[in-house]
């Protein structure tokens, strides 16, 4: 029990530290290097906290550039932490030695660890140590699989195409190009493709990287005069997964190398998957020949998750927190309010549950509003009470003046109560502020209206349907 509590405390501290680093470093650097960090154990005797990254490359990079900042942040959050140690996540599949011209086994799978030993830290190519592509682990997140990917109308095409690429039989299209805005699931699908492909082809060679990492590896090989080995290594993979391809913009030599690699892999029937936040034709500064290769297969667009998909994602995520008790109105509130991307949606749920468990409070709508202020304010479209009143009046066909009148007829009172309920759900206004917009009514009247409509939605299908319809109109 004490260990579980310590893990929760560390997770809560890490959520705050990570959010602060995202503001300092920016979204791109944070997503690339800080977000993949996983918490390890904390040794109270030595005061050492272990942080893990999926590959040796990323661990070295973070160590070189962010170790001091991470250490300082943790020491501020937890005075008992004296040392922060950044390492490669234990248990990852290691890439074995690949020897060209030195008697190596060319048929050995690049991710098959059966013959990999601890001494094989660097890959030897052509008789020289080459600490680049072959040194890192495959780097696939074990939690990002097709099983954990929730599908809806906006992403079903991309998901089906991804499953086809990873199947045993060769797909009818290659490469697959996944286009989606930040946080909509394209990276999840890349990892899922890698996992399923390895299951279907256990001895296959796969390489997953970001375009930025490809650039770093390319420049490193160029400086070390290792381009022959770099090309041979890269073109030896059976599946190439490249994320955030938009970051290769403007790098002429790297674009040319990627172009030749694509041609070589396609000629041998290998599989390629790229992901970006925009369509191939929208990649400015990219060679036309490369654009042609990227768009020659299937371009699958992942649309922003709609309200139904957001609900499904939250419910699916809740299964991992059993027996966490999250009321239905909180799920509905999060699904409707956090609509920019799925990553923020899941992050908001994680933070809310962690806070509730650490403080012993029950998850409630009020707690969600208090603890997720930053996320909610960033996602909320500025819907006004005037806009809500106007929409409700049009829906129920009542005069706008009835929102402020003293009439008590049911045909007037119920629309007014619905408008008060929507004003509380869709705006940051307090109960007294809402009351003033409805003819100077007392805050207790607004509270009664909100609770009444909440109750009616659970018992009256027609009322629930009316509110859902109004929400769609106001949020569209």
N, C-alpha and C positions, 0 to 999 in steps of 0.2 A: 504493500500500500504506500509506504514511504517512497519507494522507487518510482511508482506511478505518479505520485504528487510532484516529485522532483522533475520528472520528464515533462509534466504539464507546465511547471514553472519555467523550465528552459524554453519550451515551445512558445510560451507567451512572451518571454523576453526576446526571443529570436524574431517573433512577428513584429515587435516594435523596432528592433534594430534594423531589420530588413526594410521596413517601411522608410526609416530615416535614410538609409543608404540609397534607396530608390530616388528620394528627393534630391540627394546630393549628387549622385552619379548620373541620373537620367534613366529613362525607361530602357533604352537599348543596352547600355552596359550592365544594368541591374539584371535584366532578363538573361543576358548571355552568361554572366559570371557569378552573380550573387544568388539568384533564384535557385540554381541547381544544388546549392549547398544543403547537405543533410546533417542534422544534429547527431553527434555521437554521445559518448558517455562523459560524465564529469567526475573526476577523481578529487574528492575533498581533501585527501592527504597531501597531494602535490599541487592542488589548485589548478589542474590542467583540464581544459575542455577540448574534446576532439570534434573537428568539423570535417566532413567528408565530401568529396566531389567525385563524379563518375569516372573521370579519366585522369591519368597522370599529367597530361597536357594541361587540363583545366586547373588541376591542383597546383602545378608549378606556376601557372599564370597568376592565379589568385594570390599565391604566396609572395610572388615578386611585387605585385602591384597593390594589393589590398590588405596584406597581413597586419600592418601597423594599425590601419583604420579599424579592422575587425577587432583586434586585440583591445584597442582603446574603448570601443563601443561596449564590448562585453565587460570590461573592468568598471565602466561607469554604471552599467546595469546591475552587475553582480560583483561587489567588492571581493568576494571570496574566490573569484576567478583570477588567477595570476598569470596563467599561460594559455594561449590558444594555439592548438596544433592542427594544421591543415594537411590532410592526407587523402589518398585514393580510397574510395569506398571498398572495404573488404568483400571478397566473394564475387567480384566482377569477372566476367570471362576475359581472359588475357589473350592478346594476339601473340601467336608463337613466332619463333624466329623464321625469317624468310631469307634464304641464301640464294643469290643468283651467281652462278659460275663458281660456287664453292662446295658443290656436292650436296646442297640442301635438298630437301624433299619437296618438289614443286606441287605435289598433290595434297600437302597438308593444309587443312582448312585454316583460314586466318583467325577464326574465333574458336577453334577446337583446343581446349586447354588440357587434353589428355596427355600430351607430351611436353607441355610447357612447364619449365622449372623456374624456381625463384631466381636463378642466376641469369635467366634470359631477359634481362631488363631492357637492353637496347637491341634493336634489330640490326643484324649485319647484312649489308647488301654490297655485293661486289668487293668484299674484303675490307670494307671500312664501316665504322660505327655510324649509323644514321638514326638519330634520335627523333624521328619525325612521325610520319603517318603510322608506321607499324608499331610504335611504342605504346600508343594509347589503347585502352580497352575499347570494346565496341561502343560502350557509352549509352546503352538503351535503358531507359527508366522502366523497372519491372512493373510499375503500377499503370503504365500507359499502354493498354492493350485494347483490342476490339471489344472485349468483354466489358471494359469500363467506359467505353465510348457510347454515349447516349445519342441516338439518332432521331431526327425529326425531318420535316419537309425541306428545311434549308440545307441540310448536310448529308442527306441519304445518298445522293449521287456520288459525292466525294468518298463516302464510306464504302459504298459498293465497289467503286473503282479501286480503292486502296486494297480491299480484300481480294479483288481479282489479280492485282499486281503481285500479291504475296502468295497466291495459290500455287499448287504443284504444276499445273499446266501453264504454258506461256501465255501471257495476255495478248489480246489483239491490238493493243496500243502501247507505245513506248516512245518517249518518256511520259510519265504522269506528272502533271503540273497542278499543284494544289494552290488555289488563290483564296486568301481570306484575310480579313482585318485582324489586328492584334487580339489574341485571347479567344479566338473562335474555334480552335481545335486542330489546326493544320499540323502543329508539332506533335500533338497526340497521335494523329494518324501516321505520321512518319515513324514514330516509335512502334506503333502497333504493326505496321508493315514489317519492320525489322524483326519483331518477335515471331510473327506468324511465318515469315519466310525461313527463319532459322528452324522452326518446328518442322516445316515441310521439307527443308533442305539442310539437314543437320551439319553437313560438312561444307556449307557454302561460306564464301568470303563476303562480308558486308562492311561497308564503311558509312558511318553517319557523322556528319559535321555541319557546321554553319558555313555560309559563304565567307564569313569573316575568318574563320579558322582555316579554310582553304587558302585564303590569301596569305595568312601568316605562314602556313606550311610552304607555300610556293616561294615566298620571299626568302625563307630560311634555306630552302634547298638551293635557291639561286646564289645566295651568299656563300654557301658551303661547297659550291661547285658539285652539287649532287642531283642535278636535274635528270640525268639518265635513270638513276635509282628512283627518284620521285615519280617519273612517268611510268616506269615498270611496275612500281608498287601500286599506284593509283589504278592502272588499267588491269590489274590482276583481280579486282573485285568482281563478284557476281551481282551484287546489288549496291548501288550508289544512292545514298539519301543525302540531299543537300538542302538545308533550311535557310530561310532568309536570303534567297538568291539576289534580292534587290541590292544587297550590300557589295556586290561585285561590280557595281556601276563604276565606269571610268577607269578600270584597271585593264589596260589593253593587253598586256602580256599574259595576265592571268586568264582573261577572257579567251584568248587564243588557245591556251593550254586546256582550258575546260572544253572548248569546242572540239579539239582534237581527241580529248578523252571521251566525250560523248559519241563521236563518230566511231572510235575504236570499240567501245563497249556495245553500241548498237549493232555494229557489223558482226559481233560475236554472239548476238542474241542475249546480251546481258540486260538487266532491268535497271531503270533509272527513275528516280522520283525527286522532284524539286518542289519547293514551297516558297511562297512570297506573299507580300501584302498587296500586290497589284498584279494585273494581267501582264503577260509577256510584252504585249504591244505598248504598255505604259512604262516600261523600263527605259528611262532616258539614259543616254550615254552607253548603251550596249550595242555591240557589233550586230549588224543585221543578220549575219550568218548564224550567230548564236541565238538571236531571237527566233530565227526560223527553226532551229533545232528544238528550242524549248517549247514551241507551240505546235510541233509537228505531230505530237501524240494526242493526248486528251487533256484539255484544260478544264478542271473541275472546280467550280466556284462554291465556296462555303458561305452561305448567307448568314447574317447575324441571327442568333437564336431568337425565335419568337416566344411569346409568353408561355405557350404550352410546353415547348422544349425546355425552357428555363425551369418550369415546375418539375418536369421529369428529372432534370439534372440534379436539382436539390433533393428530391425524394430518393434518387439513386445514391447520392452522396451520404444521405442520412443513414443508410444501411451500414456504413463504416463506423458510425458513432453509437451504435446500439450499446446500452439502452437510452441514449440521449432523447429526452422528451422535448420535441419542438412542436408547438401548436400549429394547427393548419393556417391560422391567420398570419403567423409569422412567415411561414413558407410563401403564402400568397403575397405578403408585403414585400419580401425580398425579391421574388420573381418579377413583380411589377416594377419595383423601384430600381433595382440594379440591372440595367438593360444594355449597358455599353458592351460588355464582353463577358464570356463565361468564366474567365479566370478571376475577375473581380467578384462575380457572383459566388463562386465556390469559396474564394478567400473570405468573403463577408460571413458566410455560414461558419467556416472554420473558426474565425475570430470570435464570433458570437458564442459558439458552443464552448470554446476554450475559456472564455471569460466567465461564463456561467459556472463551469466546473471548478474553476480556480477560486471563485468567490462564494460558491455555494448558493448562488441565486438561481431561480427558475427562469428559463428562457421565456421571454414575453415580448409583446409588441413594443412596450415602453423601453425595455432593455435594448432591443434592436435599434430603436431610434437614438438612444443615448450613446451607445458604443460604436455605432457605424456611421457617425456623423460625416466624416470625410468622404467615405465611399458613396453614401446616399446623396450628399450635396453635389458630387461630381456627376452623378447619373441622372439626377432629377431634371427633367425639362421644366422650365419655369411656367407651370400652369397656374393661372390666377383664379381666385374665387369668382371673379366676374365671368371668366370663361366657363367655369363649371356651372354657374347659375344659368347662363345663356344656353348651354348645351342641354341641361336638364329640362329647362322650360320648353325647348324645341322638341325634346323627346316625349314629354308628357303632354304637350300642347296646352300649356298654361301661360298666362301673361307673366312677363318678367317682374312686374310690380308685386306679384304674389309672394316672392321670395322675402319681401320685407313687410308684408301686410300682417294684420292681426287676425285674419280669417282662420277659422278652425275647421272648415269643411275638409273631409277626408281627401277629396280630390286635389286639395291644395296642400294639406299638411304633409302627406306622404312624399310628394316630390320635393318639398322643402327639406324634409328629413334626409332624403337621399342626397341632396345637394350638400347638406352639412356633413354627412358621412364622407362624401367624396372630397370635400374640402380638407378634412382631417387626414385622409389617406394620401392625397396627391399634393398637398402643400405643407410647408413647414410652419404654418400659422398655428397659434395657440388657440385653445377653446374660447377665451374671451375675445380674441381678435376675430375669430370666425363669427361669434355671436354678434359683434358690432356690424359685420357685413350683412347680417340677416335682420335688419331692422332694430338693432340695439338689444338683441335678446341676451339673457343671462347665460353665463358659461355652463350652468347646470342643464339648461335646455339643450345645448349642443351635445353635451356628454350623453344625455338621455337619447337623443336622436342617433348618435353614433352606435351606442350599444344596442338600440332597437333594430337598426338595419343589420348590424352584425348577426343578431339573433335570427332575424327574418331570413337572412341568406342561407342559414343552415336548415331552416324548416320549410321555406317556400321557394320552390324551383323557379317560379315566375319572377320573384323578386331578385333572386340570384342571377337569372338571365338578364334582367333589366340592368343590374349593376355592371355585369360583365360587358354588356353592349356599350354602356356609357364609358367604361374604362377604356375600351378599344377606341372609341371615338376621340376621347380626350388625349390619349397617348399616341395616336397616330400622327 
